[in-house]
Amino acid sequence: MKRAEGAAFVATLGALLAVTATAVDIMMPAQPSIARAFNLPESAGAAMVGTFSIGYGFGQMMWGPLSDRFGRLPVLYIALSGFIVAGIVCAVAGSFATLLTARFFHGFMGGAGPTLARAIARDLGGGQKTAQALSAATIFLGGAPLLAPLGASGLLVIGDWRWIFWALVIFGTVVTASALLFVPETHPLEKRTTPSIRQMWRETRQLLVTPGFLYGTGIVMAVFFGYMALLGIGSAVTEEAYGLPPTLFGPLFSINALAFVVGAAAATRLASRYGVSAVIRAGAIISLSAGLYLLGLSILTPGLALLWSGIVIFQLAFGTLLALAIARGLEPAGNIAGTASSVMGFVQTLLSASGAFVAATLFDGSHRSLCWVMGFAAVTIFVLWWKGQRYL
């Protein structure tokens, strides 16, 4: 009998949280070769990230409310099956237009993974139990930016870009099998509601005036705002400002992933000992330190090691705060955890995109715009905690 506990259950939640991160990060090394394969400029490969993100944003708004009505598992199985099919279409696509269309549905279907993982964790009862489950699962999420690009680079040595999508098909199949084996239904019939546009709007309005949801979601938005700036221009900063070859950016970026995993692991261990609120406070203080440090570097000309140390501190705060802020934000959701998870994910996606856009717009070939955006995001995290600590 499947139970909502144990290492296999938590690992599956982590894999669900990492579905979209893996599908994005694994494409980073392959984007130029995909563009060349269709006789397009290398920059055209980046369109796949944008197309995936658009589909992901729309999907998040649908999967949560549907799972409130029909249960978590039926909706999850349908979405994961669609993710696998979309990956197959990407792998055999004969034109770039077909690839982009399939990539949109890849994101649309993949959005169910993190949305329903958050909802399932909230179904555990909220409080310490939800926070612990999400913190432990977030450790697995940190593996996506660490392993996916390295794995993709290895696949490109022995095969072409289509192997990347076949790898995602295998990944989706493994995650689906794991969900079938280890994840029970956490939203029983008696708690389900019939979705409607009017009801969704009413529930969303209720969430948007609930302090716990607002402050928890605000912290999630702020950490992703800073992180997406790093994803958007991090490689450009290291190459143009410091002359780092693109082949070395992956190993450098893996240091960030390790810092995230350390933060998530520490949060899991310390929350059970000192309480969720104490760990969120510690994460907010680490974030403030990173923010002030990065803003200070923006007026100097630091070496790469000094710059990256500030980014690593930000990533440590990111890993410490992410799961616990999600848990606190979903705490007031109750039986509408699916809808709440959708709203949280949708606004996070919108702000993530704007973080990358702002950093790219301000980029002048130096480290400054990266320091400004990540520093601003980190200080904002602390301010949100300071203002909303009674709810966090």
Order of alpha helices (4+ residues) and beta strands (2+ residues): alpha-alpha-alpha-alpha-alpha-alpha-alpha-alpha-alpha-alpha-alpha-alpha-alpha-alpha-alpha-alpha-alpha
